[in-house]
Amino acid sequence: MTSLLNFGPTDQKKQLNKLKHDLEDWREVILHASKILTWEKAFYPAVIFAAVTMHFLFLWYLDLSALTQISLTLLCLTLGDYLYPIVGKLVFKPDKWTGVQEKEFEEICVSIFGAKQCLCGFLHFLIVTKEKKSMLFLVSVSAFLLLLAWIGSTIDNLVLTYLCALFVVYYPGLCKIGVIAKVKDVVGGVFCSAAPAAKTD
């Protein structure tokens, strides 16, 4: 894992320090969530699956409208963001925070910052592609959105959201055990082998 001391340019270190400061109140929760999402123990994938499945079964049972679900979710996030820093100081004592935990929290912040940089890089790539290759951008985005529209009309919205949620919460664990890297290698190999074939034709 990349260390904060050799992370990169000064501006990136400042951004990383700001991110770390912003997440300071949530460090205990982030640390425990990271251990669960990265499957530190063998039974964590089953726990994640059960928790997500129970949550979506509860939503299916309530049969709430999309607007109601979004409103209640944002309400819970707002209340949690306000109440947790107050409750967290009572439950988690600052003097029990160890150097090992601080290092783990720092590594998590570096990972979050890296994901943020990747997202910004992807958005920049889209903007540059739109400016330099507008026709390619239009065709690609239109095809992708039509594919999403077709998937959305074929699969039930709740089931689709459930599958997306499972993928998101399983992603860190799959990355840790190397599954995502293998999938990327396979997909990259397919595209690399397809490219010479296309040139030959």
Backbone hydrogen bonds, N-H to C=O, Kabsch-Sander energy under -0.5 kcal/mol:
donor,donor_aa,acceptor,acceptor_aa,energy
7,F,4,L,-0.9
13,K,9,P,-1.8
14,K,10,T,-2.2
15,Q,11,D,-2.2
16,L,12,Q,-2.6
17,N,13,K,-2.7
18,K,14,K,-2.2
19,L,15,Q,-2.4
20,K,16,L,-2.6
21,H,17,N,-2.2
22,D,18,K,-2.5
23,L,19,L,-1.8
24,E,21,H,-1.0
26,W,23,L,-1.2
27,R,24,E,-1.3
30,I,26,W,-2.9
31,L,27,R,-2.3
32,H,28,E,-2.3
33,A,29,V,-2.9
34,S,30,I,-2.4
35,K,31,L,-1.7
36,I,32,H,-1.8
37,L,33,A,-3.0
38,T,34,S,-2.0
39,W,36,I,-1.5
40,E,35,K,-2.6
44,Y,41,K,-1.6
47,V,43,F,-1.9
48,I,44,Y,-2.7
49,F,45,P,-2.4
50,A,46,A,-2.6
51,A,47,V,-2.5
52,V,48,I,-2.6
53,T,49,F,-2.5
54,M,50,A,-2.6
55,H,51,A,-2.1
56,F,52,V,-2.2
57,L,53,T,-2.3
58,F,54,M,-2.1
59,L,55,H,-1.9
60,W,56,F,-2.5
61,Y,57,L,-2.4
62,L,58,F,-2.2
63,D,59,L,-2.0
64,L,59,L,-0.7
69,Q,65,S,-2.4
70,I,66,A,-2.4
71,S,67,L,-2.4
72,L,68,T,-2.7
73,T,69,Q,-2.3
74,L,70,I,-2.5
75,L,71,S,-2.1
76,C,72,L,-2.5
77,L,73,T,-2.3
78,T,74,L,-2.3
79,L,75,L,-2.7
80,G,76,C,-2.6
81,D,77,L,-2.4
82,Y,78,T,-1.5
83,L,79,L,-3.1
84,Y,80,G,-2.3
86,I,83,L,-0.7
87,V,83,L,-2.5
88,G,84,Y,-4.5
89,K,85,P,-0.9
90,L,86,I,-0.6
90,L,87,V,-0.8
91,V,87,V,-2.1
92,F,88,G,-3.0
93,K,91,V,-0.7
96,K,93,K,-1.6
97,W,94,P,-1.4
98,T,96,K,-0.6
102,E,98,T,-2.0
103,K,99,G,-2.1
104,E,100,V,-2.3
105,F,101,Q,-2.7
106,E,102,E,-2.1
107,E,103,K,-2.1
108,I,104,E,-2.1
109,C,105,F,-2.3
110,V,106,E,-2.0
111,S,107,E,-2.1
112,I,108,I,-2.6
113,F,109,C,-2.7
114,G,110,V,-2.4
115,A,111,S,-2.3
116,K,112,I,-2.3
117,Q,113,F,-2.4
118,C,114,G,-2.2
119,L,115,A,-2.1
120,C,116,K,-2.4
121,G,117,Q,-2.6
122,F,118,C,-2.2
123,L,119,L,-2.4
124,H,120,C,-2.3
125,F,121,G,-2.2
126,L,122,F,-2.2
127,I,123,L,-2.2
128,V,124,H,-2.7
129,T,125,F,-2.6
130,K,126,L,-2.4
131,E,127,I,-1.9
132,K,128,V,-2.7
133,K,129,T,-2.7
137,F,133,K,-2.5
138,L,134,S,-2.6
139,V,135,M,-2.5
140,S,136,L,-2.6
141,V,137,F,-2.7
142,S,138,L,-2.2
143,A,139,V,-2.4
144,F,140,S,-2.4
145,L,141,V,-2.7
146,L,142,S,-2.4
147,L,143,A,-2.2
148,L,144,F,-2.3
149,A,145,L,-2.5
150,W,146,L,-2.4
151,I,147,L,-2.6
152,G,148,L,-2.8
153,S,149,A,-1.8
154,T,150,W,-1.4
155,I,151,I,-2.8
160,L,156,D,-2.7
161,T,157,N,-2.5
162,Y,158,L,-2.3
163,L,159,V,-2.4
164,C,160,L,-2.3
165,A,161,T,-2.6
166,L,162,Y,-2.4
167,F,163,L,-2.2
168,V,164,C,-2.3
169,V,165,A,-2.4
170,Y,166,L,-1.8
171,Y,167,F,-1.5
173,G,37,L,-0.6
174,L,170,Y,-2.7
175,C,171,Y,-2.4
176,K,172,P,-2.0
177,I,173,G,-1.9
178,G,175,C,-0.8
179,V,174,L,-1.7
180,I,174,L,-0.9
182,K,178,G,-1.8
183,V,179,V,-2.4
184,K,180,I,-2.5
185,D,181,A,-2.2
186,V,182,K,-2.4
187,V,183,V,-2.9
188,G,184,K,-2.9
189,G,185,D,-2.4
190,V,186,V,-2.1
191,F,187,V,-2.3
192,C,188,G,-2.4
193,S,189,G,-2.2
194,A,190,V,-1.9
195,A,191,F,-1.9
197,A,193,S,-1.1
198,A,194,A,-2.1
199,K,195,A,-2.0
200,T,196,P,-2.3
201,D,197,A,-2.0
